[in-house]
Amino acid sequence: MADDEAAPGGEAAAGGQSLGSLLGILDLERIEDDIFRGSSPDHGPQRVFGGQVAGQALVAAGRTVPPERAVHSLHAYFIRPGDPSVPIVFQVDRVRDGRSFTTRRVTAVQHGRAIFTLSASFHKAEPGLSHQVRMPEVPGPEELPTARERLEKALGTVPRFAYWHPIEMRPVGAMSFEVGADPALRTTENLVWIRVDGRLPDEDLLHVCLMTYASDLTLLDTVLLRHGRSFEGISMASLDHAMWFHRPFRADEWLLYAQETPSAEGARGLARGLFYTREGELVCSVVQEGLIRVVGDGG
């Protein structure tokens, strides 16, 4: 995961964190056999981004597993807000090494306390039954403007928060800031084309970790879209996150992230999403519950 293996896209690199920088953040320092240390970007959210710590924890787990065993699922809990100004220590517990499956548990620690836990299961490839849900029919990414272009058109500038990650997104429908301005645009689904903005090395674990990072970017927005709300007057935070990886994919090629929300209640919202390749292959399923607390009269 060396920085010089990537070809960072100009858009992300020009305004914020480059792809090379993100790969460096995912390239954890090994302190002991099962202990790793990671950092956060110099310019980013005021607390550690959930997708970042999840991706880093998966890197830590994957580095204790034979390369022929690919991750097939992860389940994570966000326990405390992370402090981006200090390193994160990742402690790996080798729960089980079986004939076909390997299980790892990772605890992320800051200031002597756990901020995040992840359990991941790895599986040796074997043949079996195969089926999948059909991909929605949507315009291709080349037919759509980027999220940053839409922000600039609506606001006259691109806010800093839109530049802190090197992930390119092209939403098919309305975005939360557009729905907040016009609640008639509210929708029950959130379809977004997404890819890493640059070419990546041929390393399966790296692609999975980057898509774990990206999966946290838009999922809870789906709940806001359902209610015709923007981020104004809303406090949001990821509570837990689960992913299942079905088929191989590349994170630097376009994936359709088809998201929906089955329920929101008691200041918590549930959202789920499916990642498809351009050819219609279902490669990953995601479910997340988040804190969505109304703290002001935003509409």
C-alpha contacts under 8 A as a table, 3 or more apart, distances in Angstrom:
res1	aa1	res2	aa2	distance
1	M	5	E	6.93
1	M	23	L	5.88
1	M	24	G	6.90
1	M	26	L	7.64
1	M	27	D	5.85
1	M	201	P	7.63
1	M	206	L	7.48
2	A	5	E	5.65
2	A	6	A	7.76
2	A	20	G	7.70
2	A	23	L	6.89
2	A	24	G	6.58
2	A	27	D	7.44
3	D	6	A	6.01
3	D	19	L	7.99
3	D	20	G	4.47
3	D	21	S	6.84
3	D	23	L	6.22
3	D	24	G	6.09
4	D	7	A	7.50
4	D	20	G	7.03
5	E	200	L	6.88
5	E	201	P	6.19
6	A	19	L	7.04
6	A	20	G	6.08
6	A	198	G	6.52
6	A	199	R	5.51
6	A	200	L	5.23
6	A	201	P	6.80
7	A	19	L	7.58
7	A	20	G	7.58
7	A	198	G	5.04
7	A	199	R	5.20
7	A	200	L	7.26
8	P	12	A	7.66
8	P	13	A	6.63
8	P	18	S	6.09
8	P	19	L	4.93
8	P	20	G	6.21
8	P	166	P	7.96
8	P	197	D	6.36
8	P	198	G	4.54
8	P	199	R	7.04
9	G	12	A	5.97
9	G	13	A	6.26
9	G	18	S	7.56
9	G	19	L	7.25
9	G	166	P	7.51
9	G	197	D	4.91
9	G	198	G	4.83
10	G	13	A	5.09
10	G	14	A	5.70
11	E	14	A	5.40
11	E	15	G	6.74
11	E	166	P	7.86
11	E	197	D	7.95
12	A	15	G	5.69
12	A	16	G	5.84
12	A	17	Q	6.38
12	A	18	S	5.69
12	A	19	L	7.49
12	A	163	Y	6.11
12	A	164	W	7.61
12	A	165	H	6.65
12	A	166	P	4.66
12	A	167	I	7.35
12	A	197	D	7.10
13	A	16	G	5.63
13	A	17	Q	5.84
13	A	18	S	4.20
13	A	19	L	7.13
13	A	166	P	7.07
14	A	18	S	7.81
15	G	160	R	7.82
15	G	163	Y	5.46
15	G	164	W	7.51
16	G	43	H	7.25
16	G	160	R	7.92
16	G	163	Y	4.97
16	G	164	W	4.81
16	G	165	H	6.78
16	G	166	P	7.78
17	Q	21	S	6.19
17	Q	22	L	6.92
17	Q	41	P	7.19
17	Q	43	H	7.28
17	Q	163	Y	7.12
17	Q	164	W	5.24
17	Q	165	H	5.47
17	Q	166	P	6.24
18	S	21	S	5.12
18	S	22	L	6.40
18	S	165	H	7.22
18	S	166	P	5.72
19	L	22	L	4.99
19	L	23	L	6.15
19	L	165	H	7.88
19	L	166	P	5.43
19	L	196	V	7.81
19	L	197	D	7.00
19	L	198	G	6.79
20	G	23	L	5.13
20	G	24	G	6.20
21	S	24	G	4.99
21	S	25	I	6.33
21	S	41	P	7.65
22	L	25	I	5.02
22	L	26	L	6.37
22	L	41	P	7.72
22	L	165	H	7.79
22	L	166	P	7.63
23	L	26	L	5.06
23	L	27	D	6.12
24	G	27	D	4.98
24	G	28	L	7.72
25	I	28	L	6.73
25	I	38	G	6.45
25	I	39	S	5.91
25	I	40	S	6.44
25	I	41	P	7.32
25	I	56	Q	7.79
26	L	38	G	7.28
26	L	55	G	7.06
26	L	56	Q	5.40
26	L	59	V	6.93
27	D	38	G	7.67
27	D	56	Q	7.98
27	D	59	V	7.74
28	L	36	F	6.05
28	L	37	R	5.63
28	L	38	G	5.09
28	L	56	Q	7.25
28	L	59	V	7.51
28	L	60	A	7.29
29	E	36	F	5.42
29	E	37	R	5.03
29	E	38	G	6.44
30	R	33	D	7.05
30	R	34	D	7.75
30	R	35	I	6.18
30	R	36	F	4.46
30	R	37	R	6.45
31	I	34	D	7.84
31	I	35	I	5.45
31	I	36	F	5.31
31	I	37	R	6.82
32	E	35	I	4.93
32	E	36	F	6.95
34	D	60	A	7.87
34	D	64	T	7.16
34	D	91	Q	6.09
34	D	92	V	5.11
34	D	93	D	7.31
35	I	60	A	7.89
35	I	89	V	7.06
35	I	90	F	5.67
35	I	91	Q	4.72
35	I	92	V	6.23
36	F	60	A	6.54
36	F	89	V	5.77
36	F	90	F	5.01
36	F	91	Q	6.62
37	R	87	P	6.56
37	R	88	I	5.66
37	R	89	V	4.54
37	R	90	F	6.03
38	G	56	Q	7.21
38	G	87	P	5.62
38	G	88	I	5.14
38	G	89	V	6.44
38	G	90	F	7.68
39	S	84	P	7.36
39	S	86	V	7.00
39	S	87	P	4.75
39	S	88	I	6.12
40	S	48	V	6.98
40	S	84	P	5.30
40	S	85	S	7.27
40	S	86	V	7.87
40	S	87	P	7.26
41	P	44	G	6.10
41	P	84	P	7.34
42	D	84	P	7.90
42	D	85	S	7.93
43	H	164	W	6.77
44	G	161	F	7.36
44	G	164	W	5.37
45	P	48	V	6.50
45	P	49	F	6.60
45	P	161	F	7.49
45	P	164	W	7.89
46	Q	83	D	7.78
46	Q	84	P	7.09
47	R	81	P	6.10
47	R	82	G	5.36
47	R	83	D	5.48
47	R	84	P	5.79
48	V	52	Q	7.13
48	V	53	V	7.16
48	V	81	P	6.81
48	V	82	G	4.68
48	V	83	D	5.89
48	V	84	P	5.19
49	F	52	Q	5.33
49	F	53	V	6.77
49	F	82	G	7.84
50	G	53	V	5.47
50	G	54	A	6.20
50	G	78	F	7.45
50	G	213	Y	7.66
50	G	216	D	6.75
50	G	238	S	6.87
51	G	54	A	5.09
51	G	55	G	5.98
51	G	212	T	6.25
51	G	213	Y	3.88
51	G	214	A	6.39
51	G	215	S	6.94
51	G	216	D	5.16
51	G	217	L	7.32
52	Q	55	G	5.16
52	Q	56	Q	6.13
52	Q	213	Y	5.32
53	V	56	Q	5.03
53	V	57	A	6.01
53	V	108	A	7.81
53	V	116	F	7.64
53	V	213	Y	7.97
54	A	57	A	5.15
54	A	58	L	6.24
54	A	76	A	7.48
54	A	118	L	7.42
54	A	209	C	8.00
54	A	212	T	6.75
54	A	213	Y	6.62
55	G	58	L	5.16
55	G	59	V	6.30
55	G	209	C	4.72
55	G	210	L	6.44
55	G	212	T	5.54
55	G	213	Y	5.22
56	Q	59	V	5.00
56	Q	60	A	6.34
56	Q	209	C	7.35
57	A	60	A	5.04
57	A	61	A	6.27
57	A	90	F	6.56
57	A	106	V	6.25
57	A	107	T	7.72
57	A	108	A	7.18
57	A	118	L	6.86
58	L	61	A	5.03
58	L	62	G	5.94
58	L	118	L	7.75
58	L	120	A	7.41
58	L	209	C	6.32
59	V	62	G	5.10
59	V	63	R	6.20
59	V	205	L	7.35
59	V	206	L	7.68
59	V	209	C	6.61
60	A	63	R	5.42
60	A	64	T	7.09
60	A	90	F	6.83
60	A	92	V	6.93
60	A	106	V	7.53
61	A	64	T	5.66
61	A	65	V	7.02
61	A	92	V	6.29
61	A	104	R	6.02
61	A	105	R	7.29
61	A	106	V	6.62
61	A	120	A	7.28
62	G	65	V	5.26
62	G	66	P	7.99
62	G	67	P	7.99
62	G	71	V	7.65
62	G	205	L	7.07
63	R	66	P	7.85
64	T	94	R	7.94
65	V	69	R	6.94
65	V	102	T	7.30
65	V	122	F	7.83
66	P	69	R	5.79
67	P	70	A	6.94
68	E	124	K	6.33
68	E	125	A	7.77
69	R	101	F	7.76
69	R	102	T	7.78
69	R	122	F	5.50
69	R	123	H	4.99
69	R	124	K	4.51
69	R	125	A	7.01
70	A	122	F	5.14
70	A	123	H	5.55
70	A	124	K	6.60
70	A	125	A	7.64
70	A	204	D	7.93
70	A	205	L	7.43
71	V	74	L	7.78
71	V	120	A	6.91
71	V	121	S	5.74
71	V	122	F	4.05
71	V	123	H	6.30
71	V	205	L	7.85
71	V	245	F	7.03
72	H	120	A	7.79
72	H	121	S	6.02
72	H	122	F	5.57
72	H	123	H	6.40
72	H	244	W	5.51
72	H	245	F	4.69
72	H	246	H	6.71
73	S	120	A	5.75
73	S	121	S	5.47
73	S	122	F	7.27
73	S	242	A	7.39
73	S	243	M	5.44
73	S	244	W	4.27
73	S	245	F	6.01
74	L	118	L	6.80
74	L	119	S	5.59
74	L	120	A	4.26
74	L	121	S	6.45
74	L	242	A	5.54
74	L	243	M	5.32
74	L	244	W	6.67
75	H	118	L	5.70
75	H	119	S	5.32
75	H	120	A	6.53
75	H	240	D	7.56
75	H	241	H	5.90
75	H	242	A	4.39
75	H	243	M	6.69
76	A	116	F	7.30
76	A	117	T	5.57
76	A	118	L	4.24
76	A	119	S	6.36
76	A	240	D	5.48
76	A	241	H	5.11
76	A	242	A	6.20
77	Y	116	F	5.75
77	Y	117	T	5.42
77	Y	118	L	6.60
77	Y	239	L	5.98
77	Y	240	D	4.31
77	Y	241	H	6.48
78	F	81	P	7.66
78	F	115	I	6.40
78	F	116	F	4.74
78	F	117	T	6.87
78	F	238	S	6.52
78	F	239	L	5.15
78	F	240	D	5.79
79	I	114	A	7.03
79	I	115	I	4.84
79	I	116	F	5.20
79	I	117	T	7.58
79	I	239	L	7.36
80	R	114	A	7.34
80	R	115	I	4.46
80	R	116	F	6.91
81	P	115	I	6.50
82	G	110	Q	7.35
82	G	115	I	6.31
83	D	86	V	6.12
83	D	110	Q	7.53
84	P	87	P	7.41
86	V	110	Q	7.58
87	P	110	Q	7.20
88	I	108	A	6.33
88	I	109	V	5.81
88	I	110	Q	5.56
89	V	108	A	5.59
89	V	109	V	5.12
89	V	110	Q	6.66
90	F	106	V	6.39
90	F	107	T	5.62
90	F	108	A	4.54
90	F	109	V	6.38
91	Q	106	V	5.51
91	Q	107	T	5.24
91	Q	108	A	6.51
91	Q	109	V	7.86
92	V	104	R	6.73
92	V	105	R	5.77
92	V	106	V	4.53
92	V	107	T	6.69
93	D	104	R	5.75
93	D	105	R	5.01
93	D	106	V	6.19
94	R	97	D	7.54
94	R	103	T	6.69
94	R	104	R	5.05
94	R	105	R	6.74
95	V	102	T	7.87
95	V	103	T	5.45
95	V	104	R	5.33
95	V	105	R	6.65
96	R	101	F	7.93
96	R	102	T	5.56
96	R	103	T	5.04
96	R	104	R	7.02
97	D	101	F	6.51
97	D	102	T	4.56
97	D	103	T	6.57
98	G	101	F	5.15
98	G	102	T	5.77
100	S	123	H	5.72
100	S	124	K	5.28
101	F	121	S	6.76
101	F	122	F	5.49
101	F	123	H	4.61
101	F	124	K	6.53
102	T	121	S	5.68
102	T	122	F	4.96
102	T	123	H	6.51
103	T	119	S	7.31
103	T	120	A	5.88
103	T	121	S	4.57
103	T	122	F	6.35
104	R	119	S	5.74
104	R	120	A	5.37
104	R	121	S	6.49
105	R	117	T	7.35
105	R	118	L	5.71
105	R	119	S	4.39
105	R	120	A	6.45
106	V	117	T	5.64
106	V	118	L	5.07
106	V	119	S	6.31
107	T	114	A	6.40
107	T	115	I	7.73
107	T	116	F	5.95
107	T	117	T	4.55
107	T	118	L	6.55
108	A	114	A	5.63
108	A	115	I	5.76
108	A	116	F	5.10
108	A	117	T	6.19
109	V	112	G	6.12
109	V	113	R	5.30
109	V	114	A	4.40
109	V	115	I	5.71
109	V	116	F	7.31
110	Q	113	R	5.50
110	Q	114	A	6.49
110	Q	115	I	6.69
114	A	117	T	7.45
132	Q	281	E	7.90
132	Q	282	L	6.46
133	V	282	L	7.26
134	R	280	G	7.15
134	R	282	L	7.90
135	M	276	Y	6.65
135	M	280	G	5.53
135	M	281	E	7.60
135	M	282	L	7.42
136	P	258	A	7.72
138	V	172	V	7.30
139	P	143	E	6.34
139	P	144	L	7.49
139	P	172	V	7.32
140	G	143	E	5.59
140	G	144	L	7.20
141	P	144	L	5.34
141	P	145	P	7.94
141	P	170	R	6.34
141	P	193	W	6.14
141	P	254	W	7.62
142	E	145	P	7.76
144	L	170	R	6.19
144	L	171	P	7.49
144	L	172	V	7.07
145	P	149	E	6.10
145	P	150	R	6.68
145	P	170	R	6.08
145	P	171	P	7.93
146	T	149	E	5.15
146	T	150	R	6.42
146	T	168	E	7.12
146	T	169	M	5.81
146	T	170	R	4.48
146	T	171	P	7.16
147	A	150	R	5.17
147	A	151	L	6.23
147	A	168	E	7.78
147	A	169	M	5.72
147	A	170	R	5.48
147	A	171	P	6.48
148	R	151	L	5.04
148	R	152	E	6.15
148	R	158	V	6.28
148	R	162	A	6.59
149	E	152	E	5.11
149	E	153	K	6.15
149	E	158	V	7.81
150	R	153	K	5.09
150	R	154	A	6.18
151	L	154	A	5.25
151	L	155	L	5.82
151	L	156	G	7.56
151	L	157	T	6.99
151	L	158	V	5.84
151	L	159	P	7.74
152	E	155	L	5.27
152	E	156	G	4.82
152	E	157	T	4.43
152	E	158	V	4.89
153	K	156	G	5.55
153	K	157	T	7.39
155	L	158	V	7.26
158	V	162	A	6.69
158	V	163	Y	7.95
159	P	162	A	5.67
159	P	163	Y	7.44
160	R	163	Y	5.47
160	R	164	W	6.90
161	F	164	W	5.76
162	A	165	H	7.46
163	Y	166	P	7.30
166	P	196	V	6.39
166	P	197	D	5.62
167	I	194	I	7.07
167	I	195	R	5.93
167	I	196	V	4.67
167	I	197	D	5.42
167	I	214	A	7.13
168	E	194	I	5.73
168	E	195	R	5.52
168	E	196	V	6.08
168	E	197	D	5.62
169	M	192	V	6.47
169	M	193	W	5.65
169	M	194	I	4.56
169	M	195	R	6.81
170	R	192	V	5.63
170	R	193	W	4.98
170	R	194	I	6.44
171	P	174	A	7.22
171	P	175	M	7.15
171	P	190	N	7.73
171	P	191	L	6.03
171	P	192	V	4.14
171	P	193	W	6.09
172	V	190	N	7.72
172	V	191	L	5.45
172	V	192	V	5.65
172	V	193	W	7.38
173	G	190	N	6.82
173	G	191	L	6.56
173	G	192	V	7.90
174	A	178	E	6.11
174	A	179	V	6.41
174	A	185	L	6.57
174	A	186	R	7.61
174	A	187	T	7.83
174	A	225	L	7.93
175	M	178	E	5.30
175	M	179	V	6.27
175	M	225	L	7.38
176	S	179	V	5.02
176	S	180	G	6.01
176	S	221	D	6.51
176	S	224	L	6.52
176	S	225	L	5.73
176	S	228	G	7.63
176	S	229	R	6.49
176	S	230	S	4.81
176	S	231	F	7.25
177	F	180	G	5.05
177	F	181	A	6.44
177	F	229	R	7.73
177	F	230	S	4.96
177	F	231	F	7.24
178	E	181	A	5.21
178	E	182	D	6.20
178	E	185	L	7.57
178	E	230	S	7.58
179	V	182	D	4.89
179	V	183	P	4.96
179	V	184	A	7.17
179	V	185	L	5.29
179	V	186	R	5.74
179	V	225	L	6.49
179	V	228	G	5.28
179	V	229	R	6.14
179	V	230	S	6.47
180	G	183	P	5.80
180	G	228	G	5.77
180	G	229	R	4.59
180	G	230	S	4.30
180	G	231	F	7.92
180	G	299	G	7.78
181	A	230	S	7.75
182	D	185	L	5.92
182	D	186	R	7.97
182	D	228	G	7.58
183	P	186	R	5.43
183	P	227	H	7.89
183	P	228	G	4.51
183	P	229	R	7.06
184	A	228	G	7.32
185	L	228	G	7.12
186	R	225	L	5.27
186	R	226	R	5.65
186	R	227	H	6.51
186	R	228	G	4.73
187	T	190	N	7.50
187	T	225	L	5.63
187	T	226	R	5.20
187	T	228	G	7.71
188	T	222	T	7.41
188	T	225	L	6.87
188	T	226	R	5.00
188	T	260	E	6.22
188	T	261	T	7.00
189	E	222	T	6.57
189	E	225	L	7.74
189	E	226	R	7.53
189	E	258	A	7.33
189	E	259	Q	5.69
189	E	260	E	4.68
189	E	261	T	7.35
190	N	221	D	7.97
190	N	222	T	5.63
190	N	225	L	7.64
190	N	257	Y	7.89
190	N	258	A	6.13
190	N	259	Q	4.88
190	N	260	E	6.17
191	L	256	L	6.89
191	L	257	Y	5.74
191	L	258	A	4.63
191	L	259	Q	6.03
192	V	256	L	5.74
192	V	257	Y	5.13
192	V	258	A	6.61
193	W	254	W	6.25
193	W	255	L	5.59
193	W	256	L	4.45
193	W	257	Y	6.06
194	I	254	W	5.64
194	I	255	L	5.37
194	I	256	L	6.31
194	I	257	Y	6.92
195	R	251	A	5.69
195	R	252	D	5.17
195	R	253	E	5.64
195	R	254	W	5.05
195	R	255	L	6.31
196	V	199	R	7.75
196	V	210	L	7.77
196	V	251	A	5.81
196	V	252	D	4.64
196	V	253	E	7.32
197	D	252	D	6.67
198	G	252	D	6.36
199	R	252	D	5.89
200	L	207	H	7.89
200	L	251	A	7.94
200	L	252	D	6.36
203	E	206	L	5.43
203	E	207	H	6.65
204	D	207	H	5.32
204	D	208	V	6.40
204	D	248	P	7.77
204	D	250	R	7.93
205	L	208	V	5.12
205	L	209	C	6.09
206	L	209	C	5.12
206	L	210	L	6.14
207	H	210	L	5.21
207	H	211	M	6.25
207	H	249	F	7.43
207	H	250	R	5.81
207	H	251	A	5.08
207	H	252	D	7.84
208	V	211	M	5.19
208	V	212	T	6.17
208	V	251	A	7.32
209	C	212	T	4.96
209	C	213	Y	6.28
210	L	213	Y	4.94
210	L	214	A	6.22
210	L	251	A	6.66
211	M	214	A	4.85
211	M	215	S	5.86
211	M	251	A	6.07
212	T	215	S	5.22
212	T	216	D	7.20
212	T	243	M	7.89
213	Y	216	D	6.17
213	Y	217	L	7.68
214	A	217	L	5.51
215	S	218	T	7.00
215	S	219	L	6.86
215	S	286	V	7.54
216	D	219	L	5.85
216	D	220	L	7.82
217	L	220	L	7.97
218	T	221	D	5.26
218	T	222	T	7.08
219	L	222	T	5.71
219	L	259	Q	6.68
219	L	271	A	6.19
219	L	272	R	7.08
219	L	273	G	7.24
219	L	288	Q	7.44
220	L	223	V	5.57
220	L	224	L	7.17
220	L	269	G	7.41
220	L	270	L	7.65
220	L	271	A	6.24
220	L	288	Q	7.75
220	L	289	E	7.90
220	L	290	G	6.78
221	D	224	L	5.14
221	D	225	L	6.26
222	T	225	L	5.09
222	T	226	R	6.33
222	T	259	Q	6.72
222	T	260	E	6.11
222	T	261	T	6.25
222	T	271	A	6.74
223	V	226	R	5.16
223	V	227	H	6.66
223	V	260	E	7.84
223	V	261	T	5.90
223	V	264	A	7.34
223	V	269	G	6.39
223	V	270	L	7.47
223	V	271	A	6.88
224	L	227	H	5.24
224	L	228	G	6.05
224	L	229	R	4.91
224	L	230	S	6.30
224	L	231	F	7.74
225	L	228	G	5.09
225	L	229	R	6.11
225	L	230	S	7.64
226	R	229	R	7.81
226	R	261	T	7.60
229	R	232	E	7.65
229	R	298	G	7.67
229	R	299	G	7.08
230	S	234	I	7.78
230	S	298	G	7.88
231	F	234	I	5.26
231	F	235	S	7.62
232	E	296	G	7.63
232	E	298	G	5.38
233	G	294	V	5.93
233	G	295	V	5.23
233	G	296	G	4.13
233	G	297	D	5.90
233	G	298	G	4.76
234	I	292	I	6.62
234	I	293	R	5.70
234	I	294	V	4.75
234	I	295	V	5.60
234	I	296	G	6.83
234	I	298	G	7.69
235	S	291	L	7.46
235	S	292	I	5.79
235	S	293	R	5.06
235	S	294	V	6.39
235	S	295	V	6.50
236	M	290	G	6.83
236	M	291	L	5.26
236	M	292	I	4.66
236	M	293	R	6.41
237	A	290	G	5.55
237	A	291	L	5.09
237	A	292	I	6.94
238	S	241	H	7.55
238	S	288	Q	7.36
238	S	289	E	6.47
238	S	290	G	4.29
238	S	291	L	6.22
239	L	288	Q	7.47
239	L	289	E	5.68
239	L	290	G	4.81
239	L	291	L	6.44
240	D	288	Q	5.70
240	D	289	E	5.59
240	D	290	G	6.92
241	H	286	V	7.45
241	H	287	V	5.99
241	H	288	Q	4.49
241	H	289	E	6.81
242	A	286	V	5.72
242	A	287	V	5.28
242	A	288	Q	6.33
243	M	284	C	6.96
243	M	285	S	5.61
243	M	286	V	4.51
243	M	287	V	6.57
244	W	284	C	5.57
244	W	285	S	5.20
244	W	286	V	6.62
245	F	248	P	7.87
245	F	283	V	6.01
245	F	284	C	4.49
245	F	285	S	6.68
246	H	282	L	7.13
246	H	283	V	4.93
246	H	284	C	5.52
246	H	285	S	7.86
247	R	281	E	7.94
247	R	282	L	7.17
247	R	283	V	4.63
247	R	284	C	7.21
248	P	283	V	6.52
249	F	277	T	7.42
249	F	283	V	6.67
250	R	253	E	5.61
251	A	254	W	7.41
251	A	255	L	7.61
253	E	277	T	7.99
254	W	277	T	6.61
254	W	278	R	6.49
255	L	275	F	6.06
255	L	276	Y	5.36
255	L	277	T	4.79
255	L	278	R	6.28
256	L	274	L	7.80
256	L	275	F	5.47
256	L	276	Y	5.06
256	L	277	T	6.44
256	L	278	R	7.20
257	Y	273	G	6.29
257	Y	274	L	5.64
257	Y	275	F	4.64
257	Y	276	Y	6.70
258	A	273	G	5.28
258	A	274	L	5.15
258	A	275	F	6.43
258	A	276	Y	7.95
259	Q	271	A	6.99
259	Q	272	R	5.60
259	Q	273	G	4.03
259	Q	274	L	6.50
260	E	271	A	5.73
260	E	272	R	5.62
260	E	273	G	6.35
261	T	264	A	7.75
261	T	269	G	7.62
261	T	270	L	5.77
261	T	271	A	4.26
261	T	272	R	6.23
262	P	270	L	6.43
262	P	271	A	6.60
262	P	272	R	7.98
263	S	269	G	6.11
263	S	270	L	5.53
263	S	271	A	7.61
264	A	267	A	7.30
264	A	268	R	5.69
264	A	269	G	4.06
264	A	270	L	6.03
265	E	268	R	5.47
265	E	269	G	6.38
267	A	291	L	5.84
267	A	292	I	5.08
267	A	293	R	4.96
267	A	294	V	7.58
268	R	289	E	6.68
268	R	290	G	5.52
268	R	291	L	4.63
268	R	292	I	5.32
268	R	293	R	7.41
269	G	289	E	5.58
269	G	290	G	5.42
269	G	291	L	6.51
269	G	292	I	6.25
270	L	287	V	7.44
270	L	288	Q	5.86
270	L	289	E	4.39
270	L	290	G	6.56
271	A	287	V	5.87
271	A	288	Q	5.45
271	A	289	E	6.35
272	R	285	S	7.56
272	R	286	V	5.39
272	R	287	V	4.17
272	R	288	Q	6.20
273	G	285	S	5.87
273	G	286	V	5.00
273	G	287	V	6.43
274	L	282	L	6.99
274	L	283	V	7.74
274	L	284	C	5.87
274	L	285	S	4.62
274	L	286	V	6.28
275	F	282	L	5.93
275	F	283	V	5.75
275	F	284	C	5.11
275	F	285	S	6.39
276	Y	279	E	7.70
276	Y	280	G	5.54
276	Y	281	E	5.24
276	Y	282	L	4.50
276	Y	283	V	5.76
276	Y	284	C	7.36
277	T	280	G	5.24
277	T	281	E	5.24
277	T	282	L	6.74
277	T	283	V	7.14
278	R	281	E	7.44
294	V	297	D	7.78
